[in-house]
Amino acid sequence: MAVKVYGPTYASPKRVLMCLIEKEIDFEVVLLDIFKGDHKDPEFLKLQPFGQLPLVQDGDYTLYESRAIIRYYAEKYKSQGTDLLGKTIEDRGLVEQWLEVEAQHFHPPIYDLVLHVLFAPVLGTPSDAKVIRESEEKLGKVLDIYEDRLSKSKYLAGDFFSLADLSHLPFGHYLMNQMKKGYMVRDRKHVSAWWDDISNRPSWNRVLQLYQYPI
Ligand SMILES: N[C@@H](CCC(=O)N[C@@H](CS(=O)(=O)O)C(=O)NCC(=O)O)C(=O)O
């Protein structure tokens, strides 16, 4: 039975879709419309009490939190498709480190930029120039650390593409495209080369081809 992925058009679920494609795992999707409040429907909340996307259903097994889901499938199907976790426990430690860096340091400022630059005009919520300025400054400092790391290592965890790199694509795509802030990457030579490498993977282009972002 195929894995069911809820909310494929949104950014966080795209982490899951790319992982499933890299691991050659069949999936089907359930389209939901956040702007219509589908994710706050009582029936959905029974499955995902935080009312966020993605959610996956794999038979009787249900999982949410995109980074937990990609770790689960990368481990469950370690010997199938692309190895996204590295070969040694030391590799794995670095994959986990950079996954956490993405969640704790890269994601918060970029998420604030997405909300205040892209979603605010559509939702009629405030677009706070101070938040935008501070988020860009925070993200710039994070990308400076990435520039140093990627001057010594082709990918974040080492010489292999991993979940850590994959996890950056859905919101990095917003930065490079819809938000028109690609200069933050292009001004950093090694980050720029890394972004071109990971964003040109056939799996990511397949995700973009199948499921357009709502904004
Ligand atoms: N930590 C969660 C965050 C998921 C999340 O924020 N999803 C957004 C959609 S997107 O920002 O990823 O495109 C959502 O459901 N937002 C609706 C809401 O938070 O009410 C994960 O990684 O799965």
The ligand as a Tripos MOL2 file, in Angstrom:
@<TRIPOS>MOLECULE
LIG
   23    22     1     0     0
SMALL
NO_CHARGES

@<TRIPOS>ATOM
      1 N1          7.6200   21.4490   12.2120 N.3       1 LIG1
      2 C1          6.5830   21.1480   11.2560 C.3       1 LIG1
      3 C2          6.0930   22.4380   10.6430 C.3       1 LIG1
      4 C3          5.0390   22.2160    9.6080 C.3       1 LIG1
      5 C4          4.4630   23.5300    9.1220 C.2       1 LIG1
      6 O1          4.7640   24.6230    9.6180 O.2       1 LIG1
      7 N2          3.6110   23.4020    8.1000 N.am      1 LIG1
      8 C5          2.9310   24.5900    7.5860 C.3       1 LIG1
      9 C6          2.8970   24.5710    6.0710 C.3       1 LIG1
     10 S1          4.4480   25.0390    5.4060 S.O2      1 LIG1
     11 O2          4.8450   26.2670    6.1090 O.2       1 LIG1
     12 O3          5.3440   23.9760    5.7010 O.2       1 LIG1
     13 O4          4.2620   25.2630    4.0000 O.3       1 LIG1
     14 C7          1.5280   24.5770    8.1010 C.2       1 LIG1
     15 O5          0.9130   23.5400    8.2150 O.2       1 LIG1
     16 N3          1.0410   25.7930    8.3780 N.am      1 LIG1
     17 C8         -0.3230   25.9390    8.8390 C.3       1 LIG1
     18 C9         -0.3550   26.3030   10.2790 C.2       1 LIG1
     19 O6          0.7320   26.3180   10.9170 O.co2     1 LIG1
     20 O7         -1.4580   26.6100   10.7800 O.co2     1 LIG1
     21 C10         7.1030   20.1700   10.1880 C.2       1 LIG1
     22 O8          8.2820   20.3190    9.8360 O.co2     1 LIG1
     23 O9          6.3430   19.2970    9.7580 O.co2     1 LIG1
@<TRIPOS>BOND
     1     1     2 1
     2     2     3 1
     3     2    21 1
     4     3     4 1
     5     4     5 1
     6     5     6 2
     7     5     7 1
     8     7     8 1
     9     8     9 1
    10     8    14 1
    11     9    10 1
    12    10    11 2
    13    10    12 2
    14    10    13 1
    15    14    15 2
    16    14    16 1
    17    16    17 1
    18    17    18 1
    19    18    19 2
    20    18    20 1
    21    21    22 2
    22    21    23 1
@<TRIPOS>SUBSTRUCTURE
     1 LIG1         1 GROUP 0 **** ****
